[in-house]
Amino acid sequence: MSSYRVVVVGCGGMANVWVENMKQRHECEIVALVDIKTEFALAMAERHGLTCGVYTDVEAAIRDNAANLVLDITIPASHFQVGTTALRHGCDVFGEKPMAATMDEARELIQRADEAGKSLAVMQNRRYDANIRAFRQLIQTGTIGRVGYVGADFFLGPHFGGFRDAMESPLILDMAIHTFDQARFIIGADPVSVYCQEFNPPGSWYAGNASAICIYEMSDGSVFCYRGSWCAEGAPTSWEAAWRVTGEQGTALWDGAGAPYAEIVAAGNQDGKFLREFTRVDAHVNWSGRSGHAGCLDEMFAALAEGRRAETDCRDNIKSMAMVLGALDSAKLGQKVDLRSYWS
């Protein structure tokens, strides 16, 4: 018998990636597919060669199949209902980002997970990449000294069509949480406050604000500056963003695609020099884990097996979510917002 009897909730979009990964795991059996439209669940079952039952009700799917793990791949507005239902029935939950639609819902989900003694982990797939792991190690081992500034540039022009084109804040709500979460991961610090300016530049094909500049104070005393746009034609950055981290003794760079490196002040006496000489330090890219969704799922399952919290556990991920909702609050208020009360 499989260790995990899995109910998949939400059968569109990224659900296909999740299902393919589940099919490759010997300890998992997909026992039910759930969607508000039965035809979507049936289409997914056919697409992936699944013979499990299809449902429109999460509770019935869990109960009928003695499920113990729920994958929540629904829209953010549904995460609270799906998560609380799954936890109430004794299931662990792996869900798409963001973990909830509001901070109140996120806090209650954490409370429900605590009460049930179950895991609720969030898909932050962009942490799982050999280069970002090497970049993090380069910085956290003190190569550039104490960090003072973190900068991430994210400039792309994807023509999605569909719901994103009509969203009020498509960049921050749908994408920026990845970069915000990466910043926390890279420097090992949490947000303290944010000032955000949202705007929609000329030529944008989005109804809402598709560009933003956010300035965060972080718990280690550094400043994180995010500059992003989803309607930037030409000279695109990586989807992983382009990064610059400056410290006491140098600067670390990662373009989001290749191997990161640092330039640090060269050894020897450089007193009196207007511009000092620097030495290049290449990061050691030696992470052996899998990339993207597969890597994040590996961590989630390892955490269950080892009886510990996953790296992207809800209790940690709420701080990345606070960066998103705090930025939106700041943009609406036109002032800096303190984030420390958002998750406490």
Secondary structure as the mmCIF struct_conf table of DSSP 4:
data_model
#
loop_
_struct_conf.conf_type_id
_struct_conf.id
_struct_conf.beg_label_comp_id
_struct_conf.beg_label_asym_id
_struct_conf.beg_label_seq_id
_struct_conf.end_label_comp_id
_struct_conf.end_label_asym_id
_struct_conf.end_label_seq_id
BEND BEND1 SER A 3 SER A 3
STRN STRN1 TYR A 4 VAL A 9
BEND BEND2 GLY A 12 GLY A 12
TURN_TY1_P TURN_TY1_P1 GLY A 13 MET A 14
HELX_RH_AL_P HELX_RH_AL_P1 ALA A 15 LYS A 23
TURN_TY1_P TURN_TY1_P2 GLN A 24 GLN A 24
TURN_TY1_P TURN_TY1_P3 HIS A 26 GLU A 27
STRN STRN2 CYS A 28 VAL A 34
BEND BEND3 ILE A 36 LYS A 37
HELX_RH_AL_P HELX_RH_AL_P2 THR A 38 ARG A 47
TURN_TY1_P TURN_TY1_P4 HIS A 48 GLY A 49
BEND BEND4 CYS A 52 CYS A 52
STRN STRN3 GLY A 53 TYR A 55
BEND BEND5 THR A 56 THR A 56
HELX_RH_AL_P HELX_RH_AL_P3 VAL A 58 ASN A 65
TURN_TY1_P TURN_TY1_P5 ALA A 66 ALA A 66
STRN STRN4 LEU A 69 ASP A 72
BEND BEND6 THR A 74 THR A 74
HELX_RH_AL_P HELX_RH_AL_P4 PRO A 76 ARG A 88
TURN_TY1_P TURN_TY1_P6 HIS A 89 GLY A 90
STRN STRN5 ASP A 92 GLY A 95
HELX_LH_PP_P HELX_LH_PP_P1 GLU A 96 GLU A 96
BEND BEND7 LYS A 97 MET A 99
BEND BEND8 ALA A 101 THR A 102
HELX_RH_AL_P HELX_RH_AL_P5 MET A 103 ALA A 116
TURN_TY1_P TURN_TY1_P7 GLY A 117 GLY A 117
STRN STRN6 LEU A 120 VAL A 122
HELX_RH_3T_P HELX_RH_3T_P1 ASN A 125 ARG A 127
HELX_RH_AL_P HELX_RH_AL_P6 ALA A 130 GLN A 140
TURN_TY1_P TURN_TY1_P8 THR A 141 ILE A 144
BEND BEND9 ARG A 146 ARG A 146
STRN STRN7 VAL A 147 PHE A 155
HELX_RH_3T_P HELX_RH_3T_P2 GLY A 162 ALA A 166
BEND BEND10 GLU A 168 SER A 169
HELX_RH_AL_P HELX_RH_AL_P7 PRO A 170 LEU A 171
HELX_RH_PI_P HELX_RH_PI_P1 ILE A 172 ALA A 176
HELX_RH_AL_P HELX_RH_AL_P8 ILE A 177 ILE A 187
TURN_TY1_P TURN_TY1_P9 GLY A 188 GLY A 188
STRN STRN8 PRO A 191 PHE A 199
TURN_TY1_P TURN_TY1_P10 PRO A 202 GLY A 203
BEND BEND11 ALA A 207 GLY A 208
STRN STRN9 SER A 211 MET A 218
TURN_TY1_P TURN_TY1_P11 SER A 219 ASP A 220
BEND BEND12 GLY A 221 GLY A 221
STRN STRN10 VAL A 223 SER A 229
BEND BEND13 TRP A 230 CYS A 231
BEND BEND14 GLY A 234 ALA A 235
TURN_TY1_P TURN_TY1_P12 TRP A 239 GLU A 240
STRN STRN11 ALA A 242 GLY A 247
TURN_TY1_P TURN_TY1_P13 GLU A 248 GLN A 249
STRN STRN12 GLY A 250 TRP A 254
BEND BEND15 GLY A 256 GLY A 258
STRN STRN13 TYR A 261 VAL A 265
HELX_LH_PP_P HELX_LH_PP_P2 ALA A 266 ALA A 266
BEND BEND16 ALA A 267 GLY A 268
TURN_TY1_P TURN_TY1_P14 ASP A 271 GLY A 272
BEND BEND17 PHE A 274 LEU A 275
STRN STRN14 PHE A 278 ASP A 282
BEND BEND18 GLY A 289 GLY A 289
HELX_LH_PP_P HELX_LH_PP_P3 ARG A 290 SER A 291
HELX_RH_AL_P HELX_RH_AL_P9 GLY A 292 GLU A 306
TURN_TY1_P TURN_TY1_P15 GLY A 307 GLY A 307
BEND BEND19 ARG A 308 ARG A 308
TURN_TY1_P TURN_TY1_P16 GLU A 311 THR A 312
STRN STRN15 ASP A 313 ASP A 313
HELX_RH_AL_P HELX_RH_AL_P10 CYS A 314 LEU A 333
TURN_TY1_P TURN_TY1_P17 GLY A 334 GLY A 334
BEND BEND20 GLN A 335 GLN A 335
STRN STRN16 VAL A 337 ASP A 338
TURN_TY1_P TURN_TY1_P18 ARG A 340 TYR A 342
#
